[in-house]
Amino acid sequence: MSATADRHREPDPPESAPQCLLLLCPSPRLVSAAVAAGFAVRVLTDGLPSHDAPPEVPVEHVDITDENALAEAIERSARVHGSQRLLACAGTAELPAAAGTAARLGLTPNPADAARLLGEPAAMRALLNGSRHSYVPAARARTAEELPAAVEEIGAQVTVRTLPACSGIAGPRDGTAGERSYLVEQYLEGPEYGVVTLTVDGMHRVVGVVALHGAWHPSSHLFPAPLGERDEAEARAIVTELLDLAGYEFGYAYTVVVLTADGPRVVRSRAAWPDEPLASLIELATGFDADEELVQALAGKPVNVPAADRYAAVASYRLPTGRLLSVSGLEAVSELPGVHRVHFPYASGDDIPGHGSGAEGHVVLSAESTQQAAETVTAVGRLLRAEVSRRPDHI
């Protein structure tokens, strides 16, 4: 079926990898994969119920927003329980207490700043603009009052990104604590692609490339992306260069690239496997199990780069702001050939928030060709019908 077909073999115990593994905010699936790979697992979490973990796995709850408490919990796990490696999940790799403590104690091969350099827009842009490639004019506005001057400095159509409190482009962090600051960048015109990588011992392997909204279809993502050989090679190259510049040594990364008329440009990145529903597309098209492959890589096993034997797509939709009165077509959509999952996050009577709420519905499907995938996406749009109140008090 694919290059990863043998991953359902009985997992071998880790040989050269650390035996004692600390997982920070993992999914139950990752916990199970780590146990199956032979690791002695401990869990630090602010949300995973203890009954979701196998009975032999100790679970300690910690407030990840409390930097001192988090650092102390990681240190205690290493000192008292012998944890030898930390895997930070669910966005926690960027937390200074997690990254810094793990680097200081030798629980990760990644430098303390690696995840931050990938995930913070200003830090990532400064890193790339200091290199030979992917230069994008950018300016920092430390307050809303400085925004007009920053836009004028770029002198073209721009994208404005809100930065985390006290985020800086380079050097010491400045600004008043809690004050919003902004990164103003030249707007990048072109199709967007998501590049998924798995890095082991500093070697970056591209797991796959996803065509995002507009690159293939206005409302859908597609995996694998139907990219030309040259475009894909250039996208892969700029992503691996970013990972090298950040000093990234181990773990997944998800990086979005725009193919502009002047070549590929990175728009954002993070040290993590992509969120749903994109994550499902790779597994659906290739059978690649991200959690199992990660712990097998940690155990010193060869990394299997997956090969797709079909296409997988996610058709996304948003409803207008208001109150949902009725919806039809969900059952018909679920019965379309190749549809695997229908996610509709509302019920009749629910208030539908405005754009940017993150409550986007979607349909996950597979197909033998891009044409078949496009036909199913079109059918989804035709069948799904919702009546929404547009009264002023719901707008």
Contacts in CASP RR format, 6 or more apart in sequence:
PFRMAT RR
TARGET T0000
AUTHOR 0000-0000-0000
METHOD contacts of the structure
MODEL  1
MSATADRHREPDPPESAPQCLLLLCPSPRLVSAAVAAGFAVRVLTDGLPS
HDAPPEVPVEHVDITDENALAEAIERSARVHGSQRLLACAGTAELPAAAG
TAARLGLTPNPADAARLLGEPAAMRALLNGSRHSYVPAARARTAEELPAA
VEEIGAQVTVRTLPACSGIAGPRDGTAGERSYLVEQYLEGPEYGVVTLTV
DGMHRVVGVVALHGAWHPSSHLFPAPLGERDEAEARAIVTELLDLAGYEF
GYAYTVVVLTADGPRVVRSRAAWPDEPLASLIELATGFDADEELVQALAG
KPVNVPAADRYAAVASYRLPTGRLLSVSGLEAVSELPGVHRVHFPYASGD
DIPGHGSGAEGHVVLSAESTQQAAETVTAVGRLLRAEVSRRPDHI
1 287 0 8 1.000
1 309 0 8 1.000
2 286 0 8 1.000
2 287 0 8 1.000
2 288 0 8 1.000
2 306 0 8 1.000
2 307 0 8 1.000
2 308 0 8 1.000
2 309 0 8 1.000
3 286 0 8 1.000
3 304 0 8 1.000
3 305 0 8 1.000
3 306 0 8 1.000
3 307 0 8 1.000
4 286 0 8 1.000
4 287 0 8 1.000
4 288 0 8 1.000
4 289 0 8 1.000
4 293 0 8 1.000
4 304 0 8 1.000
4 306 0 8 1.000
4 307 0 8 1.000
6 304 0 8 1.000
7 288 0 8 1.000
7 289 0 8 1.000
7 292 0 8 1.000
7 293 0 8 1.000
7 296 0 8 1.000
7 304 0 8 1.000
11 36 0 8 1.000
11 37 0 8 1.000
11 38 0 8 1.000
11 292 0 8 1.000
11 296 0 8 1.000
11 299 0 8 1.000
12 37 0 8 1.000
12 299 0 8 1.000
12 301 0 8 1.000
13 37 0 8 1.000
13 38 0 8 1.000
13 299 0 8 1.000
14 37 0 8 1.000
14 38 0 8 1.000
14 39 0 8 1.000
14 298 0 8 1.000
14 299 0 8 1.000
14 300 0 8 1.000
15 299 0 8 1.000
15 300 0 8 1.000
16 300 0 8 1.000
17 39 0 8 1.000
17 85 0 8 1.000
17 298 0 8 1.000
17 299 0 8 1.000
17 300 0 8 1.000
18 39 0 8 1.000
18 84 0 8 1.000
18 85 0 8 1.000
18 298 0 8 1.000
19 38 0 8 1.000
19 39 0 8 1.000
19 40 0 8 1.000
19 84 0 8 1.000
20 39 0 8 1.000
20 40 0 8 1.000
20 42 0 8 1.000
20 81 0 8 1.000
20 82 0 8 1.000
20 83 0 8 1.000
20 84 0 8 1.000
20 85 0 8 1.000
21 34 0 8 1.000
21 39 0 8 1.000
21 40 0 8 1.000
21 41 0 8 1.000
21 42 0 8 1.000
21 83 0 8 1.000
21 84 0 8 1.000
21 85 0 8 1.000
21 86 0 8 1.000
21 87 0 8 1.000
21 295 0 8 1.000
21 298 0 8 1.000
22 41 0 8 1.000
22 42 0 8 1.000
22 43 0 8 1.000
22 44 0 8 1.000
22 74 0 8 1.000
22 77 0 8 1.000
22 78 0 8 1.000
22 83 0 8 1.000
22 85 0 8 1.000
22 86 0 8 1.000
22 87 0 8 1.000
22 107 0 8 1.000
23 30 0 8 1.000
23 31 0 8 1.000
23 34 0 8 1.000
23 41 0 8 1.000
23 42 0 8 1.000
23 43 0 8 1.000
23 44 0 8 1.000
23 86 0 8 1.000
23 87 0 8 1.000
23 89 0 8 1.000
24 44 0 8 1.000
24 45 0 8 1.000
24 64 0 8 1.000
24 74 0 8 1.000
24 86 0 8 1.000
24 87 0 8 1.000
24 88 0 8 1.000
24 89 0 8 1.000
24 92 0 8 1.000
24 98 0 8 1.000
25 44 0 8 1.000
25 45 0 8 1.000
25 46 0 8 1.000
25 47 0 8 1.000
25 48 0 8 1.000
25 64 0 8 1.000
25 88 0 8 1.000
25 89 0 8 1.000
25 90 0 8 1.000
25 91 0 8 1.000
25 92 0 8 1.000
26 34 0 8 1.000
26 43 0 8 1.000
26 45 0 8 1.000
26 48 0 8 1.000
26 87 0 8 1.000
26 89 0 8 1.000
26 90 0 8 1.000
27 48 0 8 1.000
27 89 0 8 1.000
27 90 0 8 1.000
27 291 0 8 1.000
28 48 0 8 1.000
28 52 0 8 1.000
28 53 0 8 1.000
29 291 0 8 1.000
30 87 0 8 1.000
30 89 0 8 1.000
30 291 0 8 1.000
30 294 0 8 1.000
30 295 0 8 1.000
31 41 0 8 1.000
31 43 0 8 1.000
31 48 0 8 1.000
31 52 0 8 1.000
31 53 0 8 1.000
31 54 0 8 1.000
31 57 0 8 1.000
32 54 0 8 1.000
32 291 0 8 1.000
33 289 0 8 1.000
33 291 0 8 1.000
33 292 0 8 1.000
33 294 0 8 1.000
33 295 0 8 1.000
34 41 0 8 1.000
34 87 0 8 1.000
34 295 0 8 1.000
35 41 0 8 1.000
35 54 0 8 1.000
35 56 0 8 1.000
35 57 0 8 1.000
36 292 0 8 1.000
36 295 0 8 1.000
37 292 0 8 1.000
37 295 0 8 1.000
37 296 0 8 1.000
37 298 0 8 1.000
37 299 0 8 1.000
38 299 0 8 1.000
39 295 0 8 1.000
39 298 0 8 1.000
39 299 0 8 1.000
41 57 0 8 1.000
42 57 0 8 1.000
42 58 0 8 1.000
42 59 0 8 1.000
42 60 0 8 1.000
42 77 0 8 1.000
42 81 0 8 1.000
42 83 0 8 1.000
43 53 0 8 1.000
43 57 0 8 1.000
43 58 0 8 1.000
43 59 0 8 1.000
43 60 0 8 1.000
44 60 0 8 1.000
44 61 0 8 1.000
44 62 0 8 1.000
44 70 0 8 1.000
44 73 0 8 1.000
44 74 0 8 1.000
44 77 0 8 1.000
45 59 0 8 1.000
45 60 0 8 1.000
45 61 0 8 1.000
45 62 0 8 1.000
46 61 0 8 1.000
46 62 0 8 1.000
46 63 0 8 1.000
46 64 0 8 1.000
47 61 0 8 1.000
48 59 0 8 1.000
50 59 0 8 1.000
53 59 0 8 1.000
58 81 0 8 1.000
60 73 0 8 1.000
60 77 0 8 1.000
62 69 0 8 1.000
62 70 0 8 1.000
62 73 0 8 1.000
63 69 0 8 1.000
63 70 0 8 1.000
64 70 0 8 1.000
64 92 0 8 1.000
64 95 0 8 1.000
64 97 0 8 1.000
64 98 0 8 1.000
67 95 0 8 1.000
67 96 0 8 1.000
67 97 0 8 1.000
68 97 0 8 1.000
70 95 0 8 1.000
70 97 0 8 1.000
70 98 0 8 1.000
70 101 0 8 1.000
71 97 0 8 1.000
71 100 0 8 1.000
71 101 0 8 1.000
74 83 0 8 1.000
74 86 0 8 1.000
74 97 0 8 1.000
74 98 0 8 1.000
74 101 0 8 1.000
74 102 0 8 1.000
74 105 0 8 1.000
74 107 0 8 1.000
75 101 0 8 1.000
75 105 0 8 1.000
77 83 0 8 1.000
78 84 0 8 1.000
78 105 0 8 1.000
78 107 0 8 1.000
83 107 0 8 1.000
84 107 0 8 1.000
85 107 0 8 1.000
85 108 0 8 1.000
85 298 0 8 1.000
86 98 0 8 1.000
86 102 0 8 1.000
86 107 0 8 1.000
86 108 0 8 1.000
87 294 0 8 1.000
87 298 0 8 1.000
88 95 0 8 1.000
88 98 0 8 1.000
88 99 0 8 1.000
88 102 0 8 1.000
88 108 0 8 1.000
88 115 0 8 1.000
89 272 0 8 1.000
90 272 0 8 1.000
91 270 0 8 1.000
91 271 0 8 1.000
91 272 0 8 1.000
92 98 0 8 1.000
93 99 0 8 1.000
93 110 0 8 1.000
93 115 0 8 1.000
93 271 0 8 1.000
93 272 0 8 1.000
94 115 0 8 1.000
94 116 0 8 1.000
94 119 0 8 1.000
94 120 0 8 1.000
94 270 0 8 1.000
94 271 0 8 1.000
96 112 0 8 1.000
96 116 0 8 1.000
99 108 0 8 1.000
99 110 0 8 1.000
99 112 0 8 1.000
99 113 0 8 1.000
99 114 0 8 1.000
99 115 0 8 1.000
99 116 0 8 1.000
100 112 0 8 1.000
101 107 0 8 1.000
102 108 0 8 1.000
102 110 0 8 1.000
102 112 0 8 1.000
103 110 0 8 1.000
103 111 0 8 1.000
103 112 0 8 1.000
104 112 0 8 1.000
108 249 0 8 1.000
108 250 0 8 1.000
109 201 0 8 1.000
109 202 0 8 1.000
109 249 0 8 1.000
109 250 0 8 1.000
110 247 0 8 1.000
110 248 0 8 1.000
110 249 0 8 1.000
110 250 0 8 1.000
110 251 0 8 1.000
110 271 0 8 1.000
111 247 0 8 1.000
111 249 0 8 1.000
113 123 0 8 1.000
113 246 0 8 1.000
114 246 0 8 1.000
114 247 0 8 1.000
114 248 0 8 1.000
114 249 0 8 1.000
114 271 0 8 1.000
115 248 0 8 1.000
115 270 0 8 1.000
115 271 0 8 1.000
116 123 0 8 1.000
117 123 0 8 1.000
117 124 0 8 1.000
117 127 0 8 1.000
117 245 0 8 1.000
117 246 0 8 1.000
117 247 0 8 1.000
118 124 0 8 1.000
118 242 0 8 1.000
118 243 0 8 1.000
118 246 0 8 1.000
118 248 0 8 1.000
118 253 0 8 1.000
118 255 0 8 1.000
118 269 0 8 1.000
118 270 0 8 1.000
118 271 0 8 1.000
119 268 0 8 1.000
119 269 0 8 1.000
119 270 0 8 1.000
119 271 0 8 1.000
120 163 0 8 1.000
120 164 0 8 1.000
120 167 0 8 1.000
120 168 0 8 1.000
121 161 0 8 1.000
121 163 0 8 1.000
121 167 0 8 1.000
121 183 0 8 1.000
121 268 0 8 1.000
122 138 0 8 1.000
122 140 0 8 1.000
122 163 0 8 1.000
122 167 0 8 1.000
122 168 0 8 1.000
122 169 0 8 1.000
122 183 0 8 1.000
123 167 0 8 1.000
123 168 0 8 1.000
123 169 0 8 1.000
123 170 0 8 1.000
124 242 0 8 1.000
124 246 0 8 1.000
124 266 0 8 1.000
124 268 0 8 1.000
124 269 0 8 1.000
125 136 0 8 1.000
125 138 0 8 1.000
125 169 0 8 1.000
125 183 0 8 1.000
125 185 0 8 1.000
126 138 0 8 1.000
126 169 0 8 1.000
126 170 0 8 1.000
127 242 0 8 1.000
127 245 0 8 1.000
127 246 0 8 1.000
128 134 0 8 1.000
128 135 0 8 1.000
128 136 0 8 1.000
128 242 0 8 1.000
128 245 0 8 1.000
128 266 0 8 1.000
129 135 0 8 1.000
129 136 0 8 1.000
129 138 0 8 1.000
131 241 0 8 1.000
131 245 0 8 1.000
133 238 0 8 1.000
133 241 0 8 1.000
134 238 0 8 1.000
134 241 0 8 1.000
134 242 0 8 1.000
134 264 0 8 1.000
134 265 0 8 1.000
134 266 0 8 1.000
136 185 0 8 1.000
136 186 0 8 1.000
136 188 0 8 1.000
136 265 0 8 1.000
137 154 0 8 1.000
137 156 0 8 1.000
137 185 0 8 1.000
137 186 0 8 1.000
138 154 0 8 1.000
138 169 0 8 1.000
138 183 0 8 1.000
138 184 0 8 1.000
138 185 0 8 1.000
138 186 0 8 1.000
139 150 0 8 1.000
139 151 0 8 1.000
139 153 0 8 1.000
139 154 0 8 1.000
139 183 0 8 1.000
139 184 0 8 1.000
140 150 0 8 1.000
140 168 0 8 1.000
140 169 0 8 1.000
140 181 0 8 1.000
140 182 0 8 1.000
140 183 0 8 1.000
140 184 0 8 1.000
141 147 0 8 1.000
141 149 0 8 1.000
141 150 0 8 1.000
141 181 0 8 1.000
141 182 0 8 1.000
141 183 0 8 1.000
141 184 0 8 1.000
142 174 0 8 1.000
142 175 0 8 1.000
142 179 0 8 1.000
142 181 0 8 1.000
143 179 0 8 1.000
143 180 0 8 1.000
143 181 0 8 1.000
144 180 0 8 1.000
144 182 0 8 1.000
146 182 0 8 1.000
147 160 0 8 1.000
147 182 0 8 1.000
147 184 0 8 1.000
150 182 0 8 1.000
150 184 0 8 1.000
151 158 0 8 1.000
151 160 0 8 1.000
151 184 0 8 1.000
153 184 0 8 1.000
154 184 0 8 1.000
154 185 0 8 1.000
154 186 0 8 1.000
156 186 0 8 1.000
156 187 0 8 1.000
157 186 0 8 1.000
157 187 0 8 1.000
158 184 0 8 1.000
158 185 0 8 1.000
158 186 0 8 1.000
158 187 0 8 1.000
159 184 0 8 1.000
159 185 0 8 1.000
159 186 0 8 1.000
159 187 0 8 1.000
159 188 0 8 1.000
160 182 0 8 1.000
160 183 0 8 1.000
160 184 0 8 1.000
160 185 0 8 1.000
161 182 0 8 1.000
161 183 0 8 1.000
161 184 0 8 1.000
161 185 0 8 1.000
162 180 0 8 1.000
162 181 0 8 1.000
162 182 0 8 1.000
163 180 0 8 1.000
163 181 0 8 1.000
163 182 0 8 1.000
163 183 0 8 1.000
165 177 0 8 1.000
165 178 0 8 1.000
165 179 0 8 1.000
165 180 0 8 1.000
165 181 0 8 1.000
166 173 0 8 1.000
166 174 0 8 1.000
166 175 0 8 1.000
166 177 0 8 1.000
166 178 0 8 1.000
166 179 0 8 1.000
166 181 0 8 1.000
167 173 0 8 1.000
167 181 0 8 1.000
168 174 0 8 1.000
168 181 0 8 1.000
169 183 0 8 1.000
175 181 0 8 1.000
188 258 0 8 1.000
188 260 0 8 1.000
188 265 0 8 1.000
188 267 0 8 1.000
189 258 0 8 1.000
189 260 0 8 1.000
189 261 0 8 1.000
190 258 0 8 1.000
190 259 0 8 1.000
190 260 0 8 1.000
190 261 0 8 1.000
191 211 0 8 1.000
191 212 0 8 1.000
191 214 0 8 1.000
191 215 0 8 1.000
191 258 0 8 1.000
191 259 0 8 1.000
192 212 0 8 1.000
192 213 0 8 1.000
192 214 0 8 1.000
192 215 0 8 1.000
192 256 0 8 1.000
192 257 0 8 1.000
192 258 0 8 1.000
192 267 0 8 1.000
193 209 0 8 1.000
193 210 0 8 1.000
193 211 0 8 1.000
193 212 0 8 1.000
193 215 0 8 1.000
193 225 0 8 1.000
193 227 0 8 1.000
193 235 0 8 1.000
193 256 0 8 1.000
193 257 0 8 1.000
193 258 0 8 1.000
193 259 0 8 1.000
194 209 0 8 1.000
194 210 0 8 1.000
194 212 0 8 1.000
194 225 0 8 1.000
194 254 0 8 1.000
194 255 0 8 1.000
194 256 0 8 1.000
194 257 0 8 1.000
194 274 0 8 1.000
194 278 0 8 1.000
195 206 0 8 1.000
195 208 0 8 1.000
195 209 0 8 1.000
195 210 0 8 1.000
195 235 0 8 1.000
195 236 0 8 1.000
195 239 0 8 1.000
195 254 0 8 1.000
195 255 0 8 1.000
195 256 0 8 1.000
195 257 0 8 1.000
196 206 0 8 1.000
196 207 0 8 1.000
196 208 0 8 1.000
196 209 0 8 1.000
196 210 0 8 1.000
196 252 0 8 1.000
196 253 0 8 1.000
196 254 0 8 1.000
196 273 0 8 1.000
196 274 0 8 1.000
196 282 0 8 1.000
197 204 0 8 1.000
197 205 0 8 1.000
197 206 0 8 1.000
197 207 0 8 1.000
197 239 0 8 1.000
197 240 0 8 1.000
197 243 0 8 1.000
197 252 0 8 1.000
197 253 0 8 1.000
197 254 0 8 1.000
197 255 0 8 1.000
198 204 0 8 1.000
198 205 0 8 1.000
198 207 0 8 1.000
198 251 0 8 1.000
198 252 0 8 1.000
198 293 0 8 1.000
198 294 0 8 1.000
198 297 0 8 1.000
198 303 0 8 1.000
199 205 0 8 1.000
199 243 0 8 1.000
199 248 0 8 1.000
199 249 0 8 1.000
199 250 0 8 1.000
199 251 0 8 1.000
199 252 0 8 1.000
199 253 0 8 1.000
200 250 0 8 1.000
200 251 0 8 1.000
200 297 0 8 1.000
200 303 0 8 1.000
201 249 0 8 1.000
201 250 0 8 1.000
202 243 0 8 1.000
202 247 0 8 1.000
202 248 0 8 1.000
202 249 0 8 1.000
202 250 0 8 1.000
204 239 0 8 1.000
204 240 0 8 1.000
204 243 0 8 1.000
204 244 0 8 1.000
204 248 0 8 1.000
204 253 0 8 1.000
205 303 0 8 1.000
205 305 0 8 1.000
206 236 0 8 1.000
206 239 0 8 1.000
206 240 0 8 1.000
206 305 0 8 1.000
207 252 0 8 1.000
207 282 0 8 1.000
207 288 0 8 1.000
207 305 0 8 1.000
207 306 0 8 1.000
208 223 0 8 1.000
208 224 0 8 1.000
208 282 0 8 1.000
208 306 0 8 1.000
209 223 0 8 1.000
209 224 0 8 1.000
209 225 0 8 1.000
209 227 0 8 1.000
209 232 0 8 1.000
209 235 0 8 1.000
209 236 0 8 1.000
210 221 0 8 1.000
210 222 0 8 1.000
210 223 0 8 1.000
210 224 0 8 1.000
210 225 0 8 1.000
210 274 0 8 1.000
210 278 0 8 1.000
210 281 0 8 1.000
210 282 0 8 1.000
211 221 0 8 1.000
211 222 0 8 1.000
211 223 0 8 1.000
211 225 0 8 1.000
211 226 0 8 1.000
211 227 0 8 1.000
212 221 0 8 1.000
212 256 0 8 1.000
213 219 0 8 1.000
213 220 0 8 1.000
213 221 0 8 1.000
213 316 0 8 1.000
215 222 0 8 1.000
215 225 0 8 1.000
216 222 0 8 1.000
216 225 0 8 1.000
216 226 0 8 1.000
216 370 0 8 1.000
217 313 0 8 1.000
217 315 0 8 1.000
217 374 0 8 1.000
217 377 0 8 1.000
219 315 0 8 1.000
219 316 0 8 1.000
219 317 0 8 1.000
219 377 0 8 1.000
220 313 0 8 1.000
220 314 0 8 1.000
220 315 0 8 1.000
220 316 0 8 1.000
220 373 0 8 1.000
220 377 0 8 1.000
221 277 0 8 1.000
221 278 0 8 1.000
221 281 0 8 1.000
221 313 0 8 1.000
221 314 0 8 1.000
221 316 0 8 1.000
222 281 0 8 1.000
222 311 0 8 1.000
222 312 0 8 1.000
222 313 0 8 1.000
222 370 0 8 1.000
222 373 0 8 1.000
223 278 0 8 1.000
223 281 0 8 1.000
223 282 0 8 1.000
223 285 0 8 1.000
223 308 0 8 1.000
223 311 0 8 1.000
223 312 0 8 1.000
223 313 0 8 1.000
224 285 0 8 1.000
224 308 0 8 1.000
224 311 0 8 1.000
225 232 0 8 1.000
226 370 0 8 1.000
227 235 0 8 1.000
231 259 0 8 1.000
231 264 0 8 1.000
234 259 0 8 1.000
234 263 0 8 1.000
234 264 0 8 1.000
235 257 0 8 1.000
235 259 0 8 1.000
235 264 0 8 1.000
237 264 0 8 1.000
238 257 0 8 1.000
238 264 0 8 1.000
238 265 0 8 1.000
238 266 0 8 1.000
239 253 0 8 1.000
239 255 0 8 1.000
239 257 0 8 1.000
239 266 0 8 1.000
239 269 0 8 1.000
242 255 0 8 1.000
242 266 0 8 1.000
242 269 0 8 1.000
243 253 0 8 1.000
248 271 0 8 1.000
250 297 0 8 1.000
250 298 0 8 1.000
251 271 0 8 1.000
251 294 0 8 1.000
251 297 0 8 1.000
252 271 0 8 1.000
252 272 0 8 1.000
252 273 0 8 1.000
252 290 0 8 1.000
252 294 0 8 1.000
253 269 0 8 1.000
253 270 0 8 1.000
253 271 0 8 1.000
253 272 0 8 1.000
254 269 0 8 1.000
254 270 0 8 1.000
254 272 0 8 1.000
254 273 0 8 1.000
254 274 0 8 1.000
254 278 0 8 1.000
255 266 0 8 1.000
255 268 0 8 1.000
255 269 0 8 1.000
255 270 0 8 1.000
256 266 0 8 1.000
256 267 0 8 1.000
256 268 0 8 1.000
256 269 0 8 1.000
257 264 0 8 1.000
257 265 0 8 1.000
257 266 0 8 1.000
257 267 0 8 1.000
258 264 0 8 1.000
258 265 0 8 1.000
258 267 0 8 1.000
273 279 0 8 1.000
273 290 0 8 1.000
274 282 0 8 1.000
277 314 0 8 1.000
277 341 0 8 1.000
277 343 0 8 1.000
277 362 0 8 1.000
277 364 0 8 1.000
278 314 0 8 1.000
279 290 0 8 1.000
280 312 0 8 1.000
280 314 0 8 1.000
280 340 0 8 1.000
280 341 0 8 1.000
280 364 0 8 1.000
281 312 0 8 1.000
281 313 0 8 1.000
281 314 0 8 1.000
281 364 0 8 1.000
282 288 0 8 1.000
282 290 0 8 1.000
282 306 0 8 1.000
282 312 0 8 1.000
283 289 0 8 1.000
283 290 0 8 1.000
284 310 0 8 1.000
284 312 0 8 1.000
284 340 0 8 1.000
284 364 0 8 1.000
284 366 0 8 1.000
285 308 0 8 1.000
285 309 0 8 1.000
285 310 0 8 1.000
285 311 0 8 1.000
285 312 0 8 1.000
285 366 0 8 1.000
286 306 0 8 1.000
286 307 0 8 1.000
286 308 0 8 1.000
286 309 0 8 1.000
287 306 0 8 1.000
288 304 0 8 1.000
288 306 0 8 1.000
293 303 0 8 1.000
293 304 0 8 1.000
297 303 0 8 1.000
310 366 0 8 1.000
310 367 0 8 1.000
310 368 0 8 1.000
311 366 0 8 1.000
311 367 0 8 1.000
311 368 0 8 1.000
311 369 0 8 1.000
311 370 0 8 1.000
311 372 0 8 1.000
311 373 0 8 1.000
312 364 0 8 1.000
312 365 0 8 1.000
312 366 0 8 1.000
312 367 0 8 1.000
313 364 0 8 1.000
313 365 0 8 1.000
313 366 0 8 1.000
313 367 0 8 1.000
313 373 0 8 1.000
313 376 0 8 1.000
313 377 0 8 1.000
314 362 0 8 1.000
314 363 0 8 1.000
314 364 0 8 1.000
314 365 0 8 1.000
315 362 0 8 1.000
315 363 0 8 1.000
315 365 0 8 1.000
315 376 0 8 1.000
315 377 0 8 1.000
315 380 0 8 1.000
315 381 0 8 1.000
316 360 0 8 1.000
316 361 0 8 1.000
316 362 0 8 1.000
317 360 0 8 1.000
317 361 0 8 1.000
317 362 0 8 1.000
317 380 0 8 1.000
317 381 0 8 1.000
317 384 0 8 1.000
318 355 0 8 1.000
318 360 0 8 1.000
318 361 0 8 1.000
319 346 0 8 1.000
319 352 0 8 1.000
319 386 0 8 1.000
319 388 0 8 1.000
320 352 0 8 1.000
320 388 0 8 1.000
320 390 0 8 1.000
321 352 0 8 1.000
321 353 0 8 1.000
321 354 0 8 1.000
321 355 0 8 1.000
321 388 0 8 1.000
321 394 0 8 1.000
321 395 0 8 1.000
322 351 0 8 1.000
322 352 0 8 1.000
322 388 0 8 1.000
322 389 0 8 1.000
322 390 0 8 1.000
322 391 0 8 1.000
322 394 0 8 1.000
322 395 0 8 1.000
323 349 0 8 1.000
323 350 0 8 1.000
323 351 0 8 1.000
323 352 0 8 1.000
323 388 0 8 1.000
323 389 0 8 1.000
323 391 0 8 1.000
323 394 0 8 1.000
324 346 0 8 1.000
324 347 0 8 1.000
324 348 0 8 1.000
324 349 0 8 1.000
324 350 0 8 1.000
324 351 0 8 1.000
324 352 0 8 1.000
324 386 0 8 1.000
324 387 0 8 1.000
324 388 0 8 1.000
324 389 0 8 1.000
325 348 0 8 1.000
325 349 0 8 1.000
325 387 0 8 1.000
325 388 0 8 1.000
325 389 0 8 1.000
326 348 0 8 1.000
326 386 0 8 1.000
326 387 0 8 1.000
327 344 0 8 1.000
327 346 0 8 1.000
327 348 0 8 1.000
327 384 0 8 1.000
327 385 0 8 1.000
327 386 0 8 1.000
327 387 0 8 1.000
328 384 0 8 1.000
328 385 0 8 1.000
328 386 0 8 1.000
329 383 0 8 1.000
329 384 0 8 1.000
329 385 0 8 1.000
330 342 0 8 1.000
330 344 0 8 1.000
330 384 0 8 1.000
332 383 0 8 1.000
333 339 0 8 1.000
333 342 0 8 1.000
333 363 0 8 1.000
333 379 0 8 1.000
333 380 0 8 1.000
333 383 0 8 1.000
333 384 0 8 1.000
334 342 0 8 1.000
336 365 0 8 1.000
336 376 0 8 1.000
336 379 0 8 1.000
336 380 0 8 1.000
336 383 0 8 1.000
337 376 0 8 1.000
338 365 0 8 1.000
338 366 0 8 1.000
338 367 0 8 1.000
338 376 0 8 1.000
339 363 0 8 1.000
339 364 0 8 1.000
339 365 0 8 1.000
339 376 0 8 1.000
339 380 0 8 1.000
340 364 0 8 1.000
340 365 0 8 1.000
340 366 0 8 1.000
341 363 0 8 1.000
341 364 0 8 1.000
342 363 0 8 1.000
343 361 0 8 1.000
343 362 0 8 1.000
343 363 0 8 1.000
343 364 0 8 1.000
344 361 0 8 1.000
345 359 0 8 1.000
345 360 0 8 1.000
345 361 0 8 1.000
346 352 0 8 1.000
346 359 0 8 1.000
351 394 0 8 1.000
352 359 0 8 1.000
352 388 0 8 1.000
353 359 0 8 1.000
363 380 0 8 1.000
365 373 0 8 1.000
365 376 0 8 1.000
365 377 0 8 1.000
365 380 0 8 1.000
366 373 0 8 1.000
367 373 0 8 1.000
367 376 0 8 1.000
END
